Amino acid sequence: MGTWLAERFGLTVPVVGAPMAGAAGGALAGAISAAGGLGMVGCGSTAPADWVLEQRALAAAAGRPYGVGLLAWALPGRPDLLDAVLDDSVPRPALVSVSYGEYAQHVPVLHDAGVAVATQAGTVADGVAAVDAGIDVVVARGGEGGGHGRNLVATLPLLDAVLEAVDVPVLAAGGIGGPRGVAAALAAGAAGAWVGTAFLTCRESLLADDVVGRQAETDETGTAYGTVFDTASAVGWPNEFGGRAVRNEFFTRWQGREAELPADAEANATFRAAPTSRDLSAMALYAGQGVGRLGAERPAAAEVVADLGRAGDLLRAAVTRLGS
Ligand SMILES: Cc1cc2nc3c(=O)[nH]c(=O)nc-3n(C[C@H](O)[C@H](O)[C@H](O)COP(=O)(O)O)c2cc1C
């Protein structure tokens, strides 16, 4: 499956393991890269710079290209994160994404370091702005995706419109968790898929077994999009980028009443204590609509990559069908 993505990074499967703060560390990224995809480490706004270096070393240990994902809105207050991503004590990432906020000023810095740059676009305007900023590859990320982003357009219509509007390679993201989704994206003209949720439950992911169990119980209707958890966490997410997570009791209780949440001491204490008390009813369990495909068994990342790689067989079968 020779696409820009596969050729640029020497991949056998045109899939990026999406950066996922709290889930995709160096072990997952390295395992995805070792299996023929491109794994990315997700750096959240509170990630220590030392942690970034450790995770990069783990990802690089596969001896394959890997990537790192940064949150653009966090960088003005955390310039050390960008330094940690480019620190030469560890082999450099081949791809860095800077998403959600002002990122244009970082593109030349990353290019000077020889790194390809991606950003996640939730609208056609985002995609066009990315090209203007010199981005190498635009990720058309639909609202069904897990974690943060926009919830304005679904993946297929967004991919269609972004492919029409830009002349740089485009990856499809949001709800792509199996070979059918990858095949659909490639057939539409994408250079590959940017896959998050499908890797959440892998053995190499940072998620604990109880969270994986809850995700396995959740079907495709069980996620919700909003800003409840960002209001409770108060780490500084801009409101325009909400998050998609498993709909739990905390979300249901506060959806539509986000403005009241900061003043509710009990609710904030419950949210803060939840990761320690393992109270899944009050934790932010980020996942996209593809969560319905996940089972309770934790697969190796290599198995997920191999499954996504079956997209080639589906496409060949479709061509045969259409030709007959
Ligand atoms: C648990 C989780 C954490 C995420 N963290 C990040 C992040 O740190 N940086 C980022 O750019 N995107 C992040 N995302 C979004 C993903 O990069 C990607 O857009 C999304 O997973 C694609 O949709 P899918 O989950 O349906 O595959 C996260 C997604 C999830 C599920």
The ligand as a Tripos MOL2 file, in Angstrom:
@<TRIPOS>MOLECULE
LIG
   31    33     1     0     0
SMALL
NO_CHARGES

@<TRIPOS>ATOM
      1 C1         -7.1530    8.7740   25.3030 C.3       1 LIG1
      2 C2         -6.8760    9.7570   24.2030 C.ar      1 LIG1
      3 C3         -5.9200   10.7370   24.4040 C.ar      1 LIG1
      4 C4         -5.6060   11.6330   23.3630 C.ar      1 LIG1
      5 N1         -4.6070   12.5460   23.5640 N.ar      1 LIG1
      6 C5         -4.1890   13.3110   22.5130 C.ar      1 LIG1
      7 C6         -3.0200   14.1240   22.6440 C.ar      1 LIG1
      8 O1         -2.3470   14.1380   23.6790 O.2       1 LIG1
      9 N2         -2.6510   14.8770   21.5710 N.ar      1 LIG1
     10 C7         -3.3400   14.8710   20.3940 C.ar      1 LIG1
     11 O2         -2.9530   15.5660   19.4780 O.2       1 LIG1
     12 N3         -4.4560   14.1020   20.2410 N.ar      1 LIG1
     13 C8         -4.8750   13.3100   21.2720 C.ar      1 LIG1
     14 N4         -5.9640   12.4870   21.1180 N.ar      1 LIG1
     15 C9         -6.6720   12.4790   19.8350 C.3       1 LIG1
     16 C10        -6.0230   11.4810   18.8720 C.3       1 LIG1
     17 O3         -4.7840   11.9950   18.4290 O.3       1 LIG1
     18 C11        -6.9100   11.1940   17.6370 C.3       1 LIG1
     19 O4         -7.4000   12.3900   17.1090 O.3       1 LIG1
     20 C12        -8.0880   10.2960   17.9220 C.3       1 LIG1
     21 O5         -7.7420    9.2500   18.7970 O.3       1 LIG1
     22 C13        -8.6230    9.7320   16.5960 C.3       1 LIG1
     23 O6         -9.8840    9.1570   16.7400 O.3       1 LIG1
     24 P1        -10.1290    7.6350   17.2260 P.3       1 LIG1
     25 O7         -9.8510    7.6490   18.6960 O.co2     1 LIG1
     26 O8        -11.5600    7.3930   16.9250 O.co2     1 LIG1
     27 O9         -9.1920    6.7420   16.4920 O.co2     1 LIG1
     28 C14        -6.3030   11.5650   22.1250 C.ar      1 LIG1
     29 C15        -7.2690   10.5750   21.9470 C.ar      1 LIG1
     30 C16        -7.5580    9.6710   22.9660 C.ar      1 LIG1
     31 C17        -8.5790    8.5840   22.7090 C.3       1 LIG1
@<TRIPOS>BOND
     1     1     2 1
     2     2     3 ar
     3     2    30 ar
     4     3     4 ar
     5     4     5 ar
     6     4    28 ar
     7     5     6 ar
     8     6     7 ar
     9     6    13 1
    10     7     8 2
    11     7     9 ar
    12     9    10 ar
    13    10    11 2
    14    10    12 ar
    15    12    13 ar
    16    13    14 ar
    17    14    15 1
    18    14    28 ar
    19    15    16 1
    20    16    17 1
    21    16    18 1
    22    18    19 1
    23    18    20 1
    24    20    21 1
    25    20    22 1
    26    22    23 1
    27    23    24 1
    28    24    25 2
    29    24    26 1
    30    24    27 1
    31    28    29 ar
    32    29    30 ar
    33    30    31 1
@<TRIPOS>SUBSTRUCTURE
     1 LIG1         1 GROUP 0 **** ****
